[in-house]
Amino acid sequence: MIIDEIKKANVQAMKDKDANLRSIYSVVINKYMLATVEARTTGKEVDDAQMVKIIQKTIKELEEEKANYERVGHTETANNIAAQKAVLEKYLPQLLGEEEIKKIILSLDDKTVPAVMRHFKSNYNGQVDMKTVSDVLKTI
């Protein structure tokens, strides 16, 4: 599972005394623990698909934080955040490109917006950026 890899990387970051990586790994592990507690109330477990969502959300938060630091001129902190983001992106599955998305849309019988979005959400969750799907759909 992804969380096991992240925990191993966290231990390695501790051994290497890399506070920058350790901090982002700790954030992801804490979010995983919170999701685990929430999932237990419904009798479920956190799987890799949910971990991908957690990582994607964390990356989005890092992008916003980086933009804010760049706006105020803290380039060193912004560079640290960029390094954290790059590390987390390694744990995400490869996203489908625009051409692949276009081929999938063209192969569908129902090309209406709700049907296409539902198809991608149910069959390609975590493998596509839904905004990209929407943009490609608008060009068809």
ROGU-539830 format. One record per residue (C-alpha): residue in three letters; residue number from 1; x, y, z. Coordinates in steps of 0.05 Angstrom, whole numbers, m for minus. Layout:
REM ROGU-539830
Ala,NUM,X,Y,Z
...
REM end
This chain:
REM ROGU-539830
Met,1,0,0,0
Ile,2,20,72,m12
Ile,3,18,89,62
Asp,4,70,35,78
Glu,5,117,65,27
Ile,6,106,135,56
Lys,7,120,109,127
Lys,8,185,77,103
Ala,9,205,141,69
Asn,10,189,179,133
Val,11,235,135,173
Gln,12,290,145,121
Ala,13,279,220,124
Met,14,287,217,200
Lys,15,352,178,192
Asp,16,377,228,140
Lys,17,356,286,186
Asp,18,317,316,127
Ala,19,266,360,164
Asn,20,234,385,99
Leu,21,214,316,74
Arg,22,198,291,143
Ser,23,148,347,153
Ile,24,109,331,90
Tyr,25,110,256,104
Ser,26,83,271,174
Val,27,27,313,145
Val,28,6,257,98
Ile,29,11,204,153
Asn,30,m32,248,199
Lys,31,m84,257,145
Tyr,32,m84,181,134
Met,33,m94,170,209
Leu,34,m153,219,210
Ala,35,m184,184,149
Thr,36,m174,117,184
Val,37,m211,141,246
Glu,38,m268,168,203
Ala,39,m271,103,162
Arg,40,m274,60,225
Thr,41,m340,94,245
Thr,42,m371,66,181
Gly,43,m334,m1,186
Lys,44,m290,11,126
Glu,45,m215,17,115
Val,46,m173,69,79
Asp,47,m149,39,13
Asp,48,m99,63,m40
Ala,49,m153,101,m78
Gln,50,m168,142,m16
Met,51,m94,152,m4
Val,52,m87,180,m75
Lys,53,m143,230,m59
Ile,54,m107,250,6
Ile,55,m42,260,m32
Gln,56,m76,299,m87
Lys,57,m110,345,m37
Thr,58,m44,355,0
Ile,59,m9,373,m66
Lys,60,m63,423,m82
Glu,61,m54,455,m13
Leu,62,21,457,m24
Glu,63,11,493,m91
Glu,64,m31,546,m58
Glu,65,19,554,m1
Lys,66,77,559,m51
Ala,67,41,613,m90
Asn,68,30,653,m26
Tyr,69,103,648,m6
Glu,70,125,669,m76
Arg,71,78,729,m73
Val,72,112,755,m10
Gly,73,183,740,m34
His,74,201,679,8
Thr,75,235,640,m48
Glu,76,272,592,m2
Thr,77,208,569,31
Ala,78,174,565,m37
Asn,79,231,521,m62
Asn,80,224,475,m2
Ile,81,149,468,m16
Ala,82,164,452,m89
Ala,83,211,397,m66
Gln,84,157,369,m20
Lys,85,107,370,m77
Ala,86,155,334,m123
Val,87,165,279,m71
Leu,88,90,269,m62
Glu,89,77,266,m137
Lys,90,119,202,m140
Tyr,91,65,166,m101
Leu,92,9,185,m150
Pro,93,m10,140,m208
Gln,94,6,165,m278
Leu,95,m51,210,m302
Leu,96,m82,198,m369
Gly,97,m63,249,m422
Glu,98,m111,291,m464
Glu,99,m105,245,m525
Glu,100,m122,183,m483
Ile,101,m181,219,m452
Lys,102,m205,241,m521
Lys,103,m202,168,m546
Ile,104,m242,144,m487
Ile,105,m295,198,m496
Leu,106,m302,183,m570
Ser,107,m311,109,m555
Leu,108,m371,124,m509
Asp,109,m442,117,m534
Asp,110,m469,175,m493
Lys,111,m425,236,m500
Thr,112,m467,283,m457
Val,113,m428,320,m402
Pro,114,m461,284,m343
Ala,115,m452,215,m374
Val,116,m379,227,m392
Met,117,m362,256,m324
Arg,118,m398,198,m289
His,119,m360,148,m332
Phe,120,m292,178,m316
Lys,121,m308,186,m242
Ser,122,m329,113,m235
Asn,123,m278,80,m281
Tyr,124,m217,125,m278
Asn,125,m220,156,m209
Gly,126,m150,179,m189
Gln,127,m123,167,m259
Val,128,m150,231,m290
Asp,129,m157,304,m272
Met,130,m232,317,m279
Lys,131,m218,388,m302
Thr,132,m177,361,m360
Val,133,m235,314,m378
Ser,134,m282,373,m378
Asp,135,m235,414,m422
Val,136,m226,357,m472
Leu,137,m301,345,m474
Lys,138,m313,418,m491
Thr,139,m267,412,m552
Ile,140,m305,353,m581
REM end
